[in-house]
Amino acid sequence: MKIVFMGTPPFAIPSLKKIEKSRHKIVSVVTVPDKPGGRGLKLRYSAVKEYALKSGIRILQPEDVKSPGFIESLKALNADLFVVVAFQILPAEIFEIPPLGTINLHSSLLPKYRGAAPINWAIINGETETGVSTFFINKKVDAGNLLLQRKTPIAIDETAGQLHDRLAIIGADLLLETIDAIAGGRVSPAIQTGEISKAPKLTNDLCNIVWSKTNEEIRNLIRGLSPVPGAFSYLNGKLIKIFTASNFEKTFADVAPGEIVLTDVKRGLIIANTGGGALQIDELQPEGKRKMSAREFLMGYKIAIGDKFTAT
């Protein structure tokens, strides 16, 4: 089949590679326009564009996906199928172009975690299982008829970044399986059933740790936001990002949430109380500094029992 692939971030690359090496032909990729960034504000390419350049695949970068010129250029490609992996919401004028439709790879077990950040929210909410889904795109976001799904457990200490990388590989396999099934006329699209939950964009307020929550709730928040955008709090007026933490076996009565209850440079221990149990801070990053272990932090920063993590 002739395929147009639409995507932007690194998550899309395993899928793009898988399709390119298959019996199907990618006639073009569609990705976002180049954006200035970094020192000197040099133009930066999306991960999908970088791969397409190396592979000699035609590239389309519309400023506006609704523009008539872009829509006509898509029609001229005469593709059988459009494939979307982490791109943007498409209008009907686009997803209805190919005769076999437009499919999407989504990193959750739909209808759970519809939205922009399904990987993060699955971990933040303490899920022990997630997966990937392929479906036909329709006018309602992430609500189209399901094609295939694949489940995977979430490890107890797995971060969003680690799960992201695993799901990108699992998703690439499922996506090619879906494309092959469509090509062979072996698909049976099914209406999504079951509990619907949302996975909205991550906000700065969400990233600010609320220490009155339990240690497990805070630990899941930290895992779900690691490595980016990162959960944070303030210690002695300075912003600290926290990337990994674990529940501490001891409890501390009559201690305010967020208060430091134990430090030990030799063992690399920074223990803070929460609204339910205590939390061991394992990896953190002071503002303007590199990421470091708790032991490294204690060697360079003075903190004392009674100091407190706060919201500001």
HUHU-V594948 format. One record per pair of residues at least 24 apart in sequence whose C-alpha atoms are under 10 Angstrom apart, sorted by sequence separation. I is the first residue (numbers start at 1). J is the second residue. D is the distance in Angstrom with one decimal. If there is no record, write none. Layout:
i=[I;I]
j=[J;J]
d=[D;D]
This chain:
i=[1;2;3;4;5;6;7;8;28;65;66;70;74;107;108;109;110;128;129;130;150;206;207;208;209;219;220;221;222;234;235;247;248;252;253;269;270;1;2;3;4;5;6;7;8;65;66;68;72;106;107;108;109;110;128;129;149;204;206;207;208;209;219;220;233;235;245;246;248;251;252;268;269;270;1;2;3;4;5;6;65;66;71;106;107;108;115;116;127;128;129;148;149;202;203;204;205;206;207;208;219;220;245;251;252;268;269;33;34;66;105;106;107;114;115;127;128;147;148;202;204;205;218;219;250;251;267;268;270;28;29;30;31;32;33;65;66;88;105;106;114;126;127;128;147;204;218;219;249;250;251;267;268;269;270;28;29;30;31;32;33;34;65;104;105;106;113;114;127;148;149;216;218;248;249;250;265;266;268;269;27;28;29;30;31;32;33;86;104;105;112;126;148;215;216;247;248;249;264;265;268;26;27;28;29;30;31;32;33;103;104;105;111;123;147;215;216;247;248;249;263;264;265;268;16;20;25;26;27;28;29;30;31;32;103;104;105;110;111;122;123;131;147;209;215;246;247;248;263;265;266;32;102;103;104;110;111;123;130;148;208;209;214;215;246;247;248;265;266;270;272;13;17;102;103;110;123;147;207;245;246;247;264;265;270;271;272;12;13;16;17;20;30;101;102;103;110;111;123;124;131;132;147;245;246;263;270;272;273;9;10;11;12;13;16;100;101;102;106;110;123;124;131;132;244;245;246;272;273;8;9;10;11;13;20;101;105;109;123;130;134;244;245;272;8;9;10;13;17;104;122;132;133;243;244;245;7;8;9;13;109;110;120;121;131;132;148;242;243;244;245;7;8;9;104;109;119;120;123;131;132;134;135;147;148;242;243;244;263;7;8;10;95;96;103;108;109;119;120;133;134;146;147;148;242;243;262;263;6;7;8;95;96;103;104;105;107;108;109;118;119;132;133;146;147;148;215;241;242;243;262;263;5;95;103;104;105;106;107;108;109;117;119;120;132;134;135;145;146;147;214;241;242;260;261;262;30;95;103;105;108;119;120;134;145;146;147;212;213;240;241;242;260;261;262;92;119;133;134;144;145;146;147;211;212;213;240;241;259;260;261;28;91;92;118;144;145;146;211;212;239;240;241;259;260;261;90;91;92;144;145;146;210;211;239;240;259;260;261;89;90;91;119;143;144;145;210;211;238;239;240;243;258;259;260;28;85;90;143;209;238;239;240;242;243;244;245;258;259;260;27;84;89;142;143;241;242;243;244;256;258;259;27;28;83;89;90;235;240;255;257;258;259;27;84;89;232;234;256;257;258;6;26;29;30;83;84;89;136;143;231;232;233;234;257;258;4;5;6;25;28;29;30;82;83;135;136;230;232;4;6;26;29;31;32;82;134;135;230;232;4;26;31;32;107;135;218;26;30;31;107;135;215;217;218;215;216;217;218;108;214;215;217;107;160;214;215;216;219;106;107;159;160;162;163;211;212;213;214;215;216;218;219;106;157;158;159;160;161;211;212;213;214;215;216;219;105;107;108;157;159;160;161;211;212;213;214;215;216;19;107;156;159;160;161;162;210;211;212;213;214;215;106;158;159;160;161;162;210;211;214;215;105;157;158;159;160;161;16;105;156;159;160;161;236;15;16;158;159;160;211;235;15;16;105;106;240;4;15;105;239;104;236;237;238;239;12;13;103;235;236;237;238;239;4;12;105;235;236;237;239;3;4;11;12;234;235;236;237;238;2;3;4;11;12;103;233;234;235;237;2;3;4;5;6;7;8;9;10;103;121;122;233;234;235;236;2;3;4;5;6;7;8;9;121;122;232;233;234;235;1;2;3;4;5;6;7;8;9;121;232;233;234;1;2;3;4;5;6;7;8;118;120;121;232;233;1;2;3;4;5;6;7;8;111;112;118;119;120;121;6;7;101;111;112;117;118;120;121;5;6;100;110;111;112;113;114;115;116;117;118;120;85;100;109;110;111;112;113;114;115;116;117;118;110;111;112;113;114;115;116;117;159;110;111;112;113;114;115;116;117;159;85;110;111;112;113;114;115;116;158;85;110;111;112;113;157;157;157;15;85;126;84;108;126;83;124;125;12;124;126;127;4;124;126;3;124;125;126;2;11;83;123;124;125;5;123;124;126;211;4;5;6;81;122;123;124;126;211;1;3;121;123;124;125;210;211;120;121;123;124;209;210;211;81;120;123;124;209;210;81;120;122;123;208;209;80;120;121;208;120;121;208;119;120;119;120;205;117;120;14;18;24;11;14;15;19;10;11;14;15;18;19;22;10;11;13;14;15;17;18;24;11;12;13;14;15;16;19;24;11;12;14;15;18;19;23;10;11;14;15;18;19;22;12;13;14;15;16;24;11;12;15;16;19;11;15;3;1;1;1;1]
j=[25;26;27;28;29;30;31;32;52;89;90;94;98;131;132;133;134;152;153;154;174;230;231;232;233;243;244;245;246;258;259;271;272;276;277;293;294;26;27;28;29;30;31;32;33;90;91;93;97;131;132;133;134;135;153;154;174;229;231;232;233;234;244;245;258;260;270;271;273;276;277;293;294;295;27;28;29;30;31;32;91;92;97;132;133;134;141;142;153;154;155;174;175;228;229;230;231;232;233;234;245;246;271;277;278;294;295;60;61;93;132;133;134;141;142;154;155;174;175;229;231;232;245;246;277;278;294;295;297;56;57;58;59;60;61;93;94;116;133;134;142;154;155;156;175;232;246;247;277;278;279;295;296;297;298;57;58;59;60;61;62;63;94;133;134;135;142;143;156;177;178;245;247;277;278;279;294;295;297;298;57;58;59;60;61;62;63;116;134;135;142;156;178;245;246;277;278;279;294;295;298;57;58;59;60;61;62;63;64;134;135;136;142;154;178;246;247;278;279;280;294;295;296;299;48;52;57;58;59;60;61;62;63;64;135;136;137;142;143;154;155;163;179;241;247;278;279;280;295;297;298;65;135;136;137;143;144;156;163;181;241;242;247;248;279;280;281;298;299;303;305;47;51;136;137;144;157;181;241;279;280;281;298;299;304;305;306;47;48;51;52;55;65;136;137;138;145;146;158;159;166;167;182;280;281;298;305;307;308;45;46;47;48;49;52;136;137;138;142;146;159;160;167;168;280;281;282;308;309;45;46;47;48;50;57;138;142;146;160;167;171;281;282;309;46;47;48;51;55;142;160;170;171;281;282;283;46;47;48;52;148;149;159;160;170;171;187;281;282;283;284;47;48;49;144;149;159;160;163;171;172;174;175;187;188;282;283;284;303;48;49;51;136;137;144;149;150;160;161;174;175;187;188;189;283;284;303;304;48;49;50;137;138;145;146;147;149;150;151;160;161;174;175;188;189;190;257;283;284;285;304;305;48;138;146;147;148;149;150;151;152;160;162;163;175;177;178;188;189;190;257;284;285;303;304;305;74;139;147;149;152;163;164;178;189;190;191;256;257;284;285;286;304;305;306;137;164;178;179;189;190;191;192;256;257;258;285;286;304;305;306;74;137;138;164;190;191;192;257;258;285;286;287;305;306;307;137;138;139;191;192;193;257;258;286;287;306;307;308;137;138;139;167;191;192;193;258;259;286;287;288;291;306;307;308;77;134;139;192;258;287;288;289;291;292;293;294;307;308;309;77;134;139;192;193;291;292;293;294;306;308;309;78;79;134;140;141;286;291;306;308;309;310;79;136;141;284;286;308;309;310;59;79;82;83;136;137;142;189;196;284;285;286;287;310;311;58;59;60;79;82;83;84;136;137;189;190;284;286;59;61;81;84;86;87;137;189;190;285;287;60;82;87;88;163;191;274;83;87;88;164;192;272;274;275;273;274;275;276;167;273;274;276;167;220;274;275;276;279;167;168;220;221;223;224;272;273;274;275;276;277;279;280;168;219;220;221;222;223;273;274;275;276;277;278;281;168;170;171;220;222;223;224;274;275;276;277;278;279;83;171;220;223;224;225;226;274;275;276;277;278;279;171;223;224;225;226;227;275;276;279;280;171;223;224;225;226;227;83;172;223;226;227;228;303;83;84;226;227;228;279;303;84;85;174;175;309;74;85;175;309;175;307;308;309;310;84;85;175;307;308;309;310;311;77;85;178;308;309;310;312;77;78;85;86;308;309;310;311;312;77;78;79;86;87;178;308;309;310;312;78;79;80;81;82;83;84;85;86;179;197;198;309;310;311;312;79;80;81;82;83;84;85;86;198;199;309;310;311;312;79;80;81;82;83;84;85;86;87;199;310;311;312;80;81;82;83;84;85;86;87;197;199;200;311;312;81;82;83;84;85;86;87;88;191;192;198;199;200;201;87;88;182;192;193;198;199;201;202;87;88;182;192;193;194;195;196;197;198;199;200;202;168;183;192;193;194;195;196;197;198;199;200;201;194;195;196;197;198;199;200;201;243;195;196;197;198;199;200;201;202;244;171;196;197;198;199;200;201;202;244;172;197;198;199;200;244;245;246;105;175;216;175;199;217;175;216;217;105;217;219;220;98;218;220;98;219;220;221;98;107;179;219;220;221;102;220;221;223;308;102;103;104;179;220;221;222;224;309;100;102;220;222;223;224;309;310;220;221;223;224;309;310;311;182;221;224;225;310;311;183;222;224;225;310;311;183;223;224;311;224;225;312;224;225;225;226;311;224;228;165;169;176;164;167;168;172;164;165;168;169;172;173;176;165;166;168;169;170;172;173;179;167;168;169;170;171;172;175;180;168;169;171;172;175;176;180;168;169;172;173;176;177;180;171;172;173;174;175;183;171;172;175;176;179;172;176;179;179;180;182;183]
d=[6.1;5.9;5.9;5.1;4.7;4.6;5.5;6.5;8.7;9.3;8.3;9.4;9.1;6.2;4.8;5.8;8.9;8.8;4.2;6.7;7.2;10.0;4.5;5.2;5.8;9.4;9.5;10.0;9.8;9.8;9.6;9.3;9.0;9.4;9.2;9.5;6.4;8.4;6.2;7.4;5.7;6.2;6.0;8.0;9.8;7.4;7.0;9.5;9.9;8.7;4.5;6.3;9.4;9.1;5.8;5.1;7.4;8.6;8.0;6.0;5.8;9.2;7.7;9.0;9.3;9.7;9.7;9.6;9.3;8.4;7.3;7.6;6.3;8.3;9.7;9.2;8.8;7.4;8.7;9.2;8.0;9.6;8.8;5.7;6.5;9.6;7.6;9.8;8.8;4.9;8.5;7.2;9.5;10.0;9.0;9.5;9.7;9.5;8.4;8.9;5.9;9.5;9.6;5.4;7.2;5.2;6.8;8.6;8.1;7.8;7.0;5.2;9.0;7.6;7.1;7.2;7.1;9.9;8.4;8.2;8.9;9.9;8.7;6.4;7.5;6.0;9.0;3.9;9.3;9.7;7.0;8.7;7.5;8.4;5.0;9.6;8.0;9.6;5.8;6.3;5.7;9.1;9.6;7.6;9.7;9.3;9.5;7.4;8.1;6.9;9.5;7.1;7.7;9.9;8.2;6.0;6.2;6.0;6.5;5.3;6.5;9.8;8.2;8.1;4.7;8.1;9.1;7.9;9.5;8.5;9.6;9.7;9.4;7.3;7.5;9.4;8.0;7.1;8.6;8.5;7.1;4.6;5.1;4.7;5.3;6.8;6.4;8.9;5.5;6.9;9.8;9.0;6.7;9.3;8.3;7.6;5.3;8.8;9.3;5.4;7.4;7.4;6.7;5.7;6.2;5.8;7.6;7.5;9.6;6.7;5.5;9.3;7.7;7.9;7.0;8.2;6.8;6.3;5.3;9.3;9.3;8.0;8.2;9.2;7.9;10.0;10.0;8.6;9.1;7.1;8.6;7.8;9.8;9.5;5.4;6.4;9.8;7.8;7.1;9.0;9.7;9.7;10.0;9.7;6.2;8.9;4.8;5.6;9.4;8.7;9.2;9.7;8.5;4.4;6.4;8.0;9.5;9.4;9.5;9.8;9.3;9.4;9.7;8.4;5.9;5.9;9.4;5.7;9.4;9.3;9.2;7.2;8.6;5.8;5.6;9.6;9.7;9.3;9.3;6.7;5.1;8.9;7.9;6.8;9.9;9.2;9.5;8.1;6.4;8.5;9.6;8.9;9.7;6.9;5.8;9.3;9.9;9.3;8.3;9.7;9.8;6.9;9.4;5.4;6.8;8.1;9.6;9.3;9.1;10.0;8.2;8.7;7.0;9.9;8.9;9.7;7.9;8.5;7.9;8.0;7.5;9.0;7.0;8.9;8.8;4.6;7.2;8.0;9.4;9.2;6.3;5.4;9.3;9.8;9.4;9.5;9.7;10.0;6.9;9.2;8.5;6.6;5.0;8.0;5.6;5.3;7.1;7.5;9.6;8.4;8.8;7.5;7.7;8.5;5.4;6.9;8.8;6.1;6.5;9.7;9.8;8.4;8.5;8.9;8.3;5.8;8.7;7.2;7.7;5.1;9.0;8.7;5.2;9.4;9.2;6.8;9.4;5.5;9.1;8.3;9.5;7.6;9.7;6.7;9.1;8.0;5.5;7.3;8.1;6.3;7.6;9.7;9.1;9.0;9.0;8.8;7.7;6.2;8.7;7.9;6.7;9.7;6.6;8.4;6.1;5.6;10.0;7.4;8.5;9.0;9.9;6.9;8.7;9.6;9.7;10.0;9.8;9.1;7.3;9.7;8.7;7.9;8.5;8.4;5.0;9.2;9.9;8.7;4.3;7.9;8.2;7.1;9.4;7.6;9.5;9.7;9.6;9.5;9.9;8.7;9.8;10.0;10.0;9.0;9.3;9.8;9.0;9.2;5.3;6.7;9.2;5.5;6.4;8.4;8.5;6.0;9.5;9.0;8.8;9.6;10.0;7.2;8.8;7.2;5.4;5.1;9.3;8.4;8.2;6.7;5.0;8.9;7.1;5.2;8.9;9.1;6.6;9.9;9.7;9.0;5.1;6.2;9.8;8.9;5.3;9.8;5.6;6.4;9.8;5.1;6.5;8.9;9.9;7.4;9.8;8.7;4.7;6.2;5.2;7.5;8.6;4.6;7.5;7.6;5.3;8.4;8.6;8.9;6.6;7.2;6.1;9.5;8.7;5.2;6.3;6.0;5.7;5.4;9.1;9.4;8.9;7.3;8.8;8.4;7.4;9.8;8.4;8.9;7.4;5.5;9.6;8.5;9.4;5.8;5.7;8.0;9.8;8.3;7.0;9.2;7.0;9.3;9.7;8.9;9.5;9.3;9.9;8.5;4.1;7.6;7.0;9.7;9.1;9.7;10.0;8.5;9.7;9.8;10.0;9.2;5.3;6.1;8.9;9.1;9.9;9.5;9.2;9.4;10.0;8.9;8.2;4.7;8.7;7.3;9.9;7.3;9.0;9.4;8.4;8.2;6.6;9.9;8.7;9.7;9.9;9.5;9.0;9.5;7.9;9.7;9.7;9.1;10.0;9.8;9.0;9.5;9.7;9.7;9.3;9.3;9.9;9.5;9.2;9.9;9.6;7.7;9.8;9.7;9.6;9.9;10.0;9.8;9.8;9.8;8.1;9.8;9.8;8.8;9.7;9.9;10.0;9.6;7.2;9.2;9.8;9.6;8.4;9.8;8.6;9.3;8.3;9.4;9.2;9.7;9.7;8.0;9.4;9.8;10.0;9.0;9.1;5.8;9.2;6.7;9.9;5.7;7.2;8.3;7.6;9.5;8.1;8.7;9.9;9.7;9.5;9.0;8.9;6.3;4.9;5.9;8.3;8.3;9.2;9.8;9.1;9.5;9.7;9.2;8.7;7.7;5.5;4.9;4.1;5.5;9.2;9.3;9.6;9.5;9.9;8.7;8.1;6.2;8.3;5.1;4.0;6.6;6.3;5.9;8.3;9.9;7.4;9.2;4.5;4.9;8.3;8.9;8.7;6.2;7.6;9.4;8.2;5.5;8.0;6.8;5.9;6.3;6.2;9.0;9.0;9.1;8.9;9.0;6.9;7.3;8.6;7.6;5.7;6.0;9.5;8.4;9.6;5.8;7.2;7.7;8.5;9.7;10.0;9.5;7.6;8.4;9.8;8.7;9.8;8.8;8.5;9.8;9.0;8.3;7.8;6.6;9.5;8.4;7.1;9.7;9.5;9.4;8.7;8.9;9.0;7.4;7.2;8.9;9.7;9.3;8.2;5.4;9.7;6.1;7.5;8.3;8.1;9.1;9.3;7.8;6.5;8.2;4.8;8.3;9.5;8.5;8.7;8.9;6.4;7.3;8.8;9.0;9.8;5.3;6.5;7.0;7.7;5.3;8.3;8.8;7.5;8.5;9.5;8.7;9.2;8.8;9.9;10.0;6.0;5.1;9.0;9.4;4.8;6.1;6.6;6.1;6.1;6.0;7.7;6.8;8.5;8.3;9.5;6.0;6.1;8.6;7.6;5.3;5.1;4.8;4.9;4.7;5.0;6.2;8.1;5.9;9.6;5.8;5.7;6.0;6.6;5.6;6.2;6.0;6.2;5.2;5.6;9.6;8.0;8.3;8.6;7.3;7.4;8.7;6.9;8.5;7.8;7.8;4.4;8.9;9.8;9.7;7.9;8.4;9.7;9.5;6.0;8.0;9.8;6.1;9.6;8.8;5.1;9.6;8.9;9.6;8.7;7.8;7.0;6.8;8.1;9.6;7.6;8.9;8.8;5.2;7.9;8.4;9.7;8.7;10.0;8.4;6.7;6.4;7.1;6.3;5.9;5.9;6.0;9.2;8.6;6.5;5.0;4.9;4.9;4.6;5.5;5.8;8.7;8.8;5.0;4.8;4.6;5.5;5.3;5.4;7.0;8.2;9.4;7.7;6.8;6.9;4.8;7.9;7.5;8.4;9.6;9.5;8.7;8.7;8.4;8.5;8.5;8.9;8.4;9.1;9.4;8.5;10.0;9.7;7.7;8.8;9.8;7.8;9.1;7.5;9.4;9.3;9.3;8.4;6.1;9.1;8.4;7.0;8.7;9.8;9.7;8.8;9.7;4.8;7.9;9.9;6.0;4.6;9.7;9.9;9.3;10.0;9.3;8.6;9.4;7.3;7.7;9.0;7.8;9.9;9.8;9.5;9.1;7.1;8.5;9.4;7.8;9.6;8.6;6.8;4.9;8.9;8.2;8.6;9.1;8.6;4.9;7.8;8.2;7.2;9.3;9.9;7.6;8.6;9.1;7.0;9.2;8.3;6.6;6.5;4.6;8.8;8.9;7.6;6.3;9.6;8.6;9.7;10.0;9.7;9.5;9.4;9.5;7.3;9.9;7.4;8.3;9.8;7.2;6.3;7.5;6.4;9.4;8.1;9.0;9.6;8.0;6.0;9.2;8.4;7.4;8.8;8.3;7.0;9.2;9.1;7.1;7.8;8.5;8.7;5.4;9.4;8.2;4.1;8.7;6.3;9.2;8.6;8.6;5.7;7.5;6.9;10.0;9.4;9.1;8.6;8.7;9.0;9.8;9.3;9.3;8.2;7.0;9.6;8.7;9.4;7.7;9.5;8.7;9.0;9.5;6.9]
